[in-house]
Amino acid sequence: MSAGPVLEIRDLHCVYGRKIRALKGVSLEIGRGEIVALIGNNGAGKTTLLKTVAGQLKPERGQVLFEGRSMVGRASFEIVRQGIALVPEGRRIFPRLSVVENLEMGAYWRRGADLSREMAHVFELFPVLGKRRAQLGGTLSGGEQQMLAIGRAMMAAPRLLMLDEPSMGLAPIVVDRVFEIIERINREGVTVFLVEQNARRALSLAARAYVLETGLICGCGAACDLMADSSVQKAYLGL
C-alpha cells in the first residue's frame, strides 16, 4: 500500500457528450483519513470528476491513482473492489427493491459472502433503515433515500467514500443528520471526498477544499482559509 496520497489526480482531461470539455487539466490530492471538499457552481465539472474517478467516464488524458495504483481503464465494479465507493447525485436507489436488497446491491461483487457485519454497521449508522428493511426504496422519504444511498456505498467497505451533492433536496434538519453521519464515517477511518453545492456546509465539515470553475481548479487550501477568502465568499457563500 502506498505511503503517498490515497487519491491523486494528475492533469485530468475529460470530454463527453457533444464534445463538451468538462475537465481541462484537473490535479488534486487527498490524504489518508481526510475529508476534502470540492465546491463549484453547476456545470463546473464536479460530477464529471467523480464519475471519472469511479470509472463511469473515460478520461481523454491524465491519471487517477488510488493508493498508488492507476484506476484509468478499469471497470467501475473493479474500482469498487479496489476500495472506492460513490454515492451518486440524486441517490439512484432501486425504487422497486427493498431496503435490504438495495444494500445488498452495494456489495454485489462479494456475491455469496456473509454481509451480516456490514449490514449491521449500516443499521447502526441509520437506525431508521433497520426499521424499514422490508420497505421498498421508492416509498422512503428523500432523507431516508439519501441514507440508503450512503448505506449502500458503505456495504462495499470502502477506504475512499465519494459523495455527490448529499444535501440536495433535503430539509435542513435532515442535512444536519446526513453530515453528522459523514463525519462519523470519517472518524471510523474512511477517507471522504465530498462534492457539495452548499459550500458553507462543505467547508464547515472538510479539512481542505478545492474550488472548481469550468473544468479548472482555481483555488485550494485549508477549508477555514477558503471560508474567509473574499472571492469565495462572494461567489459561493452569498456574502
Secondary structure, DSSP 8 states (H G I E B T S, - for coil): --SS-SEEEEEEEEEETTTEEEEEEEEEEE-TT-EEEEE--TTSSHHHHHHHHTTSS--SEEEEEETTEE-TT--HHHHHHHTEEEE-TT----TTSBHHHHHHHTTGGGTTS--HHHHHHHHHH-HHHHHTTTSBGGGS-HHHHHHHHHHHHHTT--SEEEEE-TTTT--HHHHHHHHHHHHHHHHTT-EEEEE-S-HHHHHHH-SEEEEEETTEEEEEEEHHHHHH-HHHHHHHS--
